[in-house]
Amino acid sequence: MPTLSRRELLGLASASALAVTLAACGNGSSTGSSGATGDAAIDTSKASGEVTYWLWDNNQQPAYQKVADNFHAANPGITVKITQYGWNDYWTNITNGFVAGTAPDVFTNHLSMYPQFVSQNQLVPLDATLAKDGVKTDVFQKGLADLWVGPDGHRYGLPKDFDTISIFYNKALVSAAGVKDADLQSLTWNPTDGGTYEKMIAHLTIDVNGVRGDQPGFDKSKVKVYGLGLDGGSGGAYGQTQWSMYTGTTGWTFTDKNPWGTHYNYDKPEFQNTMAWMRSLIAKGYMPSLQAVTGTASADLFGAGKYAMITNGSWMIKQMFSYKGVQTGLAPTPTGPSGKRSSMFNGLADSIWVGSKNKPAAAKWVEYLGSAAAQDVIGQAGVVFPAIPSGTQAAQAAFKAAGVDVTSFLMQVNDGTTFLFPITEHATQIGNIMQPAVDAVFTGQSPANSLTSANQQVNALFTS
């Protein structure tokens, strides 16, 4: 997962724009939605040769190299060549590779991209192969496997990891405000007055004169420390790290069903009231403006002491705890109107490109990546939470050994208060509609109810 934020979905738009040409020139994909291999099982019994495998997170590359070495030891006839690219280059190279015939045999896939890749016949369905080889898909954390079943009923990836959202906070800034760590563990929120959560945000905000946001004389035009940081932007269509943990506590859902819904709910008051509340934090000076964070690295601003708290994903744990002179703490996101917390439950998977020249070895590698033997090794590296529970436990132990208690990230997985990332068709177009619409609310250029018009444009995509 890239350190800038693997969920900067707007950044995928440029890669997706290139990918729209793929339906017309997608290597050997003329046999329908199942691609060149159809629905037939791939014979992995005599797999051999080299498999090319791409990922984008340099923090994970050493662990995956160890996995590849273990795989080669168990399968001496197969060698895995791993290539790592930065987040933006990764998707450009993937989509260019589809057209040029140079894409990898296997690659790390993202939920915002795979529906389009399925519709363009770029992915190999795995169902028959997994069934033949006795590979189970019920071994992953609940819900993850469902995300990778396309609208045609075929499976296009095996889950590799998952992520949730928590509050990272600067312990020194919190302590200086007279706040105890325990005070951050049971905050409440609502879109009307922000609850005890907004009170905490206000108290942790300090202007250049040392006046706090909840004190008389606070100068919102000259803020030294924001009580709550903003992760890179408004969040656009999905707001995973910005606002999804709040809307999820209101009873609001992105779509009519998930996965593969056909109607979005950005016109609902629960959503729009939350966006209005987010805007109010900016207007009050408790959270930075959209203009101030665009193009910045939110983690680095946190590391520089500019934010007392910020919501972000579990893929950021290692970086957020790496800043010298900053003692970082973790707290769960606030309880909302539903009486429960909430977090988007997202995850990646490994997929096979339909143009692979070595599908038998590619399938063998994907099956291994989806096994406990591989995911336990990834968990022991202490970077992400693998999709298989034993790998999750290994990661939790690795983080604990490094002095990081990750309970706040796992508690909602354990108590079932997560919700799945919305998987639908038209992800690129939806992002292109909702990004400027939500931006306009955050900047105060448009009221929150303007999102009703944007929602109409989104839903029109499914009826045209």
C-alpha positions as CSV (number, residue, x, y, z in Angstrom):
1,M,0.0,0.0,0.0
2,P,1.5,3.3,-1.0
3,T,2.6,5.7,1.8
4,L,0.7,8.5,0.1
5,S,-2.6,6.5,0.7
6,R,-3.6,3.6,-1.3
7,R,-7.1,4.8,-1.3
8,E,-6.6,8.0,-3.2
9,L,-9.2,6.9,-5.7
10,L,-9.1,10.1,-7.7
11,G,-5.5,9.2,-8.6
12,L,-6.9,6.2,-10.4
13,A,-9.0,8.2,-12.7
14,S,-6.1,9.0,-15.1
15,A,-5.2,5.3,-15.3
16,S,-8.8,4.3,-15.8
17,A,-9.2,6.9,-18.6
18,L,-6.5,5.1,-20.4
19,A,-8.1,1.7,-19.7
20,V,-11.3,2.6,-21.5
21,T,-9.6,1.6,-24.8
22,L,-8.9,-1.9,-23.6
23,A,-12.2,-3.4,-24.6
24,A,-11.2,-2.9,-28.2
25,C,-7.6,-4.1,-27.9
26,G,-7.4,-6.4,-24.9
27,N,-5.1,-9.3,-25.9
28,G,-7.1,-12.4,-26.8
29,S,-10.2,-11.4,-24.8
30,S,-12.7,-12.1,-27.5
31,T,-14.2,-15.1,-25.8
32,G,-16.6,-13.2,-23.6
33,S,-16.5,-12.1,-20.0
34,S,-14.4,-15.0,-18.9
35,G,-11.5,-14.0,-21.2
36,A,-9.3,-16.3,-23.3
37,T,-9.4,-19.2,-20.9
38,G,-13.2,-19.3,-20.8
39,D,-14.6,-21.1,-17.7
40,A,-12.3,-24.1,-18.0
41,A,-10.0,-25.1,-15.2
42,I,-6.3,-24.4,-15.6
43,D,-4.1,-27.4,-15.3
44,T,-1.6,-26.5,-12.6
45,S,-0.3,-30.1,-12.1
46,K,2.8,-29.6,-14.4
47,A,3.2,-25.8,-13.9
48,S,6.7,-24.5,-14.5
49,G,8.7,-21.5,-15.8
50,E,8.7,-17.9,-14.7
51,V,5.8,-15.9,-13.3
52,T,5.9,-12.1,-13.3
53,Y,4.2,-10.5,-10.3
54,W,3.7,-6.8,-9.7
55,L,2.8,-4.9,-6.5
56,W,3.0,-1.3,-5.5
57,D,4.1,-1.2,-1.9
58,N,7.8,-1.1,-1.3
59,N,7.2,-1.8,2.4
60,Q,5.7,-5.2,1.6
61,Q,8.2,-6.2,-1.2
62,P,10.7,-7.8,1.2
63,A,8.0,-10.0,2.8
64,Y,6.6,-11.0,-0.6
65,Q,10.1,-11.9,-1.8
66,K,10.4,-14.2,1.2
67,V,7.0,-15.7,0.2
68,A,8.3,-16.1,-3.4
69,D,11.4,-17.9,-2.2
70,N,9.3,-20.3,-0.1
71,F,7.1,-20.9,-3.0
72,H,10.1,-21.7,-5.2
73,A,11.4,-24.1,-2.6
74,A,8.1,-26.0,-2.7
75,N,7.9,-25.7,-6.5
76,P,11.5,-25.8,-7.8
77,G,10.3,-25.6,-11.4
78,I,8.6,-22.2,-11.0
79,T,10.4,-18.9,-10.4
80,V,8.5,-15.7,-9.4
81,K,9.9,-12.4,-10.6
82,I,8.6,-9.5,-8.4
83,T,8.5,-5.9,-9.7
84,Q,7.4,-3.0,-7.5
85,Y,6.2,0.4,-8.8
86,G,4.9,3.5,-7.1
87,W,1.2,3.9,-6.8
88,N,0.5,6.1,-9.8
89,D,3.1,4.5,-12.1
90,Y,1.7,1.1,-11.1
91,W,-1.7,1.6,-12.7
92,T,-0.4,3.4,-15.7
93,N,2.0,0.5,-16.4
94,I,-0.8,-2.1,-15.8
95,T,-3.2,-0.5,-18.2
96,N,-0.5,0.3,-20.8
97,G,0.6,-3.3,-20.4
98,F,-2.8,-4.6,-21.2
99,V,-2.7,-2.8,-24.5
100,A,0.9,-3.5,-25.3
101,G,0.9,-7.1,-24.1
102,T,3.5,-6.5,-21.4
103,A,1.3,-6.7,-18.3
104,P,2.4,-9.1,-15.6
105,D,1.1,-12.7,-15.3
106,V,-0.2,-11.9,-11.8
107,F,-0.8,-8.5,-10.1
108,T,-2.2,-6.9,-7.0
109,N,-5.7,-5.8,-7.8
110,H,-7.8,-3.0,-6.3
111,L,-11.5,-2.9,-5.7
112,S,-11.9,0.4,-7.5
113,M,-10.3,-1.0,-10.6
114,Y,-11.4,-4.6,-11.0
115,P,-15.0,-4.1,-12.1
116,Q,-13.7,-2.2,-15.1
117,F,-11.0,-4.8,-15.8
118,V,-13.7,-7.5,-15.6
119,S,-16.0,-5.7,-18.1
120,Q,-13.0,-5.3,-20.4
121,N,-12.2,-9.1,-20.2
122,Q,-8.7,-8.5,-18.7
123,L,-8.9,-11.0,-15.8
124,V,-9.0,-14.8,-15.7
125,P,-11.9,-16.3,-13.8
126,L,-10.5,-18.6,-11.0
127,D,-13.6,-20.7,-10.1
128,A,-13.0,-23.9,-11.9
129,T,-9.3,-23.9,-11.2
130,L,-9.8,-23.4,-7.5
131,A,-12.5,-26.1,-7.4
132,K,-10.3,-28.5,-9.2
133,D,-7.3,-27.9,-6.9
134,G,-9.4,-28.0,-3.7
135,V,-8.7,-24.4,-2.8
136,K,-11.2,-23.1,-0.3
137,T,-12.5,-19.5,-0.4
138,D,-14.2,-19.5,3.0
139,V,-10.9,-19.3,4.9
140,F,-10.7,-15.5,4.8
141,Q,-12.1,-12.8,7.1
142,K,-15.8,-12.7,6.7
143,G,-17.0,-10.7,3.6
144,L,-13.6,-10.4,1.9
145,A,-14.1,-13.3,-0.5
146,D,-17.4,-11.9,-1.7
147,L,-15.8,-8.7,-2.9
148,W,-14.0,-10.5,-5.7
149,V,-17.0,-12.3,-7.3
150,G,-18.0,-10.4,-10.4
151,P,-21.5,-9.6,-11.6
152,D,-21.2,-12.7,-13.8
153,G,-20.8,-14.9,-10.7
154,H,-17.1,-15.7,-11.5
155,R,-14.3,-15.1,-9.0
156,Y,-11.5,-12.9,-10.2
157,G,-9.1,-12.7,-7.2
158,L,-8.1,-14.3,-3.9
159,P,-8.0,-11.9,-1.0
160,K,-4.6,-11.0,0.3
161,D,-5.2,-8.4,3.0
162,F,-7.8,-6.0,4.5
163,D,-7.8,-2.6,6.2
164,T,-10.0,-0.6,8.5
165,I,-9.9,3.0,9.9
166,S,-8.8,4.4,13.3
167,I,-7.7,7.7,14.9
168,F,-4.0,8.3,15.0
169,Y,-3.1,10.9,17.6
170,N,-0.1,12.8,18.9
171,K,0.3,11.9,22.5
172,A,2.3,14.9,23.5
173,L,-0.3,17.3,22.0
174,V,-3.1,15.4,23.7
175,S,-1.3,15.4,27.0
176,A,-0.6,19.1,26.8
177,A,-4.3,19.7,26.4
178,G,-5.0,17.9,29.7
179,V,-6.5,15.0,27.9
180,K,-5.8,11.4,28.9
181,D,-5.4,8.6,26.4
182,A,-8.5,6.9,27.9
183,D,-10.5,10.0,27.1
184,L,-10.1,9.2,23.4
185,Q,-11.4,5.7,23.6
186,S,-15.1,6.4,24.0
187,L,-15.9,9.5,22.0
188,T,-19.4,10.0,20.5
189,W,-20.4,11.7,17.3
190,N,-23.5,13.0,15.6
191,P,-23.9,15.3,12.5
192,T,-25.8,18.0,14.4
193,D,-23.3,19.2,17.0
194,G,-20.5,16.7,16.6
195,G,-21.0,15.2,20.0
196,T,-18.0,14.8,22.4
197,Y,-15.9,14.1,19.4
198,E,-16.2,17.7,18.1
199,K,-15.7,19.0,21.6
200,M,-12.4,17.1,21.7
201,I,-11.4,18.3,18.3
202,A,-12.1,21.9,19.3
203,H,-10.1,21.5,22.5
204,L,-7.1,20.1,20.7
205,T,-7.0,22.9,18.2
206,I,-4.6,25.7,19.0
207,D,-4.0,29.0,17.3
208,V,-0.6,30.8,17.0
209,N,-1.3,32.6,20.3
210,G,-1.9,29.4,22.2
211,V,-5.6,29.9,22.4
212,R,-7.6,26.7,22.0
213,G,-10.6,26.2,19.7
214,D,-13.0,26.0,22.6
215,Q,-11.7,29.2,24.3
216,P,-12.7,32.8,23.8
217,G,-10.4,34.7,21.5
218,F,-9.5,31.7,19.3
219,D,-8.3,33.0,15.9
220,K,-9.4,30.5,13.3
221,S,-7.4,32.3,10.6
222,K,-4.1,31.6,12.3
223,V,-4.1,28.0,13.4
224,K,-0.9,26.3,14.7
225,V,-2.3,22.9,15.4
226,Y,-5.5,21.5,14.0
227,G,-7.5,19.2,16.3
228,L,-8.3,17.0,13.3
229,G,-6.3,16.6,10.2
230,L,-7.8,16.0,6.7
231,D,-6.3,13.1,4.7
232,G,-5.4,14.6,1.4
233,G,-8.8,15.9,0.2
234,S,-12.5,15.6,0.6
235,G,-12.6,11.9,-0.1
236,G,-14.8,12.3,-3.2
237,A,-17.1,9.4,-3.9
238,Y,-15.9,7.1,-1.1
239,G,-14.2,9.1,1.7
240,Q,-12.6,6.0,3.2
241,T,-10.2,7.9,5.4
242,Q,-12.1,11.2,5.5
243,W,-15.8,10.6,6.4
244,S,-16.9,7.0,5.7
245,M,-16.4,6.1,9.4
246,Y,-19.0,8.7,10.3
247,T,-21.6,8.1,7.6
248,G,-21.4,4.4,8.5
249,T,-22.8,5.1,12.0
250,T,-25.9,6.8,10.7
251,G,-27.6,3.9,9.0
252,W,-26.6,5.3,5.6
253,T,-25.3,2.9,2.9
254,F,-23.6,3.9,-0.3
255,T,-25.8,1.7,-2.5
256,D,-29.0,-0.3,-2.6
257,K,-27.0,-3.5,-2.3
258,N,-23.3,-4.4,-2.1
259,P,-21.6,-5.7,-4.1
260,W,-22.9,-4.8,-7.5
261,G,-25.5,-2.3,-6.5
262,T,-27.2,-0.1,-9.2
263,H,-28.4,2.9,-7.1
264,Y,-26.3,5.3,-5.0
265,N,-27.6,7.2,-2.0
266,Y,-25.7,10.5,-2.0
267,D,-29.1,12.3,-1.9
268,K,-30.0,11.0,1.5
269,P,-30.0,13.4,4.5
270,E,-27.7,11.2,6.6
271,F,-24.9,11.6,4.0
272,Q,-25.5,15.3,3.2
273,N,-25.7,16.2,6.9
274,T,-22.4,14.5,7.5
275,M,-20.8,16.5,4.6
276,A,-22.2,19.7,6.1
277,W,-20.7,18.8,9.4
278,M,-17.3,18.2,7.8
279,R,-17.5,21.6,6.2
280,S,-18.4,23.1,9.6
281,L,-15.1,21.9,11.1
282,I,-13.2,23.7,8.3
283,A,-15.3,26.8,8.8
284,K,-14.7,26.8,12.5
285,G,-10.9,26.4,12.0
286,Y,-10.8,23.0,13.7
287,M,-9.8,21.1,10.5
288,P,-7.6,22.4,7.6
289,S,-9.2,23.6,4.4
290,L,-9.3,21.5,1.3
291,Q,-7.0,24.0,-0.4
292,A,-4.4,23.6,2.4
293,V,-4.2,19.8,2.1
294,T,-4.4,19.3,-1.6
295,G,-1.1,17.9,-2.8
296,T,0.3,17.5,0.7
297,A,1.2,14.3,2.6
298,S,-1.1,14.2,5.6
299,A,1.1,11.7,7.4
300,D,4.1,14.1,7.2
301,L,2.0,17.0,8.5
302,F,1.0,14.7,11.4
303,G,4.7,13.9,11.9
304,A,5.5,17.6,11.9
305,G,3.0,18.2,14.8
306,K,0.4,20.1,12.7
307,Y,-2.4,17.7,13.6
308,A,-3.4,16.5,17.1
309,M,-5.5,13.7,15.5
310,I,-6.2,12.3,12.1
311,T,-8.3,9.4,10.8
312,N,-6.4,7.0,8.5
313,G,-6.1,3.4,7.5
314,S,-4.3,0.5,8.9
315,W,-1.9,0.4,5.9
316,M,-0.4,3.6,7.4
317,I,0.5,2.2,10.8
318,K,4.2,1.7,10.1
319,Q,4.7,5.2,8.7
320,M,2.6,6.9,11.4
321,F,4.7,5.4,14.1
322,S,8.0,6.1,12.4
323,Y,8.3,9.9,13.0
324,K,11.2,10.8,15.2
325,G,10.2,13.0,18.2
326,V,6.5,12.0,17.8
327,Q,4.9,9.5,20.2
328,T,1.8,8.2,18.3
329,G,-1.3,6.7,19.8
330,L,-4.3,4.9,18.4
331,A,-8.0,5.3,19.3
332,P,-11.1,3.9,17.8
333,T,-13.3,6.1,15.6
334,P,-16.3,7.6,17.5
335,T,-19.6,5.9,18.2
336,G,-22.4,7.5,16.1
337,P,-26.2,7.8,16.1
338,S,-26.6,4.1,15.7
339,G,-24.9,3.5,19.0
340,K,-22.0,1.7,17.3
341,R,-18.8,2.5,15.6
342,S,-18.3,1.9,12.0
343,S,-15.4,1.4,9.5
344,M,-15.1,0.7,5.8
345,F,-13.8,-2.9,5.3
346,N,-11.6,-2.9,2.3
347,G,-9.1,-5.3,0.8
348,L,-6.8,-6.2,-2.1
349,A,-6.6,-9.5,-4.0
350,D,-4.2,-11.1,-6.5
351,S,-5.6,-11.6,-10.1
352,I,-4.3,-13.2,-13.2
353,W,-4.1,-11.2,-16.4
354,V,-6.0,-12.9,-19.3
355,G,-3.0,-12.3,-21.6
356,S,-0.6,-14.3,-19.4
357,K,1.6,-16.7,-21.4
358,N,2.0,-18.9,-18.4
359,K,-1.4,-19.4,-16.8
360,P,-0.6,-22.7,-15.1
361,A,2.3,-21.3,-13.1
362,A,0.3,-18.0,-12.5
363,A,-2.6,-19.9,-11.1
364,K,-0.3,-22.0,-8.9
365,W,1.2,-18.7,-7.5
366,V,-2.2,-17.1,-6.9
367,E,-3.3,-20.2,-5.0
368,Y,-0.2,-20.0,-2.8
369,L,-0.6,-16.3,-2.2
370,G,-4.1,-17.1,-0.9
371,S,-2.9,-19.7,1.6
372,A,-2.0,-19.4,5.2
373,A,1.6,-20.5,4.4
374,A,2.0,-17.2,2.5
375,Q,-0.2,-14.9,4.5
376,D,1.3,-15.9,7.8
377,V,4.7,-14.7,6.5
378,I,3.2,-11.4,5.4
379,G,1.6,-11.0,8.8
380,Q,4.9,-11.6,10.6
381,A,6.4,-8.6,8.7
382,G,4.1,-6.3,10.6
383,V,3.0,-4.0,7.7
384,V,-0.6,-5.0,6.9
385,F,-3.4,-7.3,8.1
386,P,-3.5,-10.5,5.9
387,A,-6.9,-11.8,4.9
388,I,-6.6,-15.2,6.6
389,P,-7.2,-15.0,10.3
390,S,-3.9,-16.7,11.3
391,G,-2.1,-14.1,9.2
392,T,-4.1,-11.3,10.9
393,Q,-3.0,-12.7,14.3
394,A,0.6,-12.9,13.2
395,A,0.4,-9.2,12.2
396,Q,-1.2,-8.3,15.5
397,A,1.7,-10.0,17.3
398,A,4.3,-8.3,15.1
399,F,2.8,-4.9,15.8
400,K,2.6,-5.6,19.5
401,A,6.3,-6.6,19.5
402,A,7.0,-3.2,18.0
403,G,5.1,-1.5,20.8
404,V,1.9,-0.8,18.7
405,D,-1.5,-1.9,20.0
406,V,-3.7,-2.3,16.9
407,T,-6.9,-3.2,18.8
408,S,-8.7,-0.2,17.4
409,F,-8.3,-1.5,13.9
410,L,-9.4,-5.0,14.6
411,M,-12.2,-4.5,17.1
412,Q,-14.8,-3.7,14.5
413,V,-13.8,-6.7,12.4
414,N,-14.3,-8.8,15.5
415,D,-17.7,-7.3,16.5
416,G,-19.1,-7.1,13.0
417,T,-19.5,-3.3,12.7
418,T,-17.6,-2.9,9.4
419,F,-19.2,-2.4,6.0
420,L,-17.8,-3.3,2.7
421,F,-16.2,-1.0,0.2
422,P,-18.9,-0.3,-2.5
423,I,-18.4,-2.4,-5.6
424,T,-20.3,-1.3,-8.6
425,E,-19.9,-0.6,-12.3
426,H,-18.9,2.9,-13.5
427,A,-16.4,3.5,-10.7
428,T,-14.3,6.0,-12.8
429,Q,-17.4,8.0,-13.9
430,I,-18.8,8.0,-10.4
431,G,-15.5,9.4,-9.1
432,N,-15.4,12.0,-11.8
433,I,-18.9,13.2,-10.8
434,M,-18.6,13.0,-7.0
435,Q,-15.0,14.4,-6.5
436,P,-15.8,18.0,-7.6
437,A,-19.3,17.8,-6.1
438,V,-17.9,16.9,-2.6
439,D,-15.0,19.3,-3.0
440,A,-17.5,22.1,-3.6
441,V,-19.2,21.4,-0.3
442,F,-15.9,21.2,1.6
443,T,-14.8,24.6,0.1
444,G,-18.2,26.2,0.8
445,Q,-18.9,26.9,-2.8
446,S,-22.0,24.7,-2.7
447,P,-24.4,23.6,0.0
448,A,-24.6,20.0,1.0
449,N,-28.0,19.5,-0.7
450,S,-26.2,20.2,-4.1
451,L,-25.1,16.6,-3.8
452,T,-28.6,15.5,-4.8
453,S,-28.0,16.7,-8.3
454,A,-24.6,14.8,-8.4
455,N,-26.4,11.7,-7.2
456,Q,-28.9,12.0,-10.1
457,Q,-26.0,12.0,-12.5
458,V,-24.4,9.0,-10.8
459,N,-27.6,7.0,-10.9
460,A,-28.2,7.9,-14.5
461,L,-25.1,5.9,-15.4
462,F,-27.0,2.7,-14.5
463,T,-30.0,3.5,-16.6
464,S,-28.4,4.8,-19.8
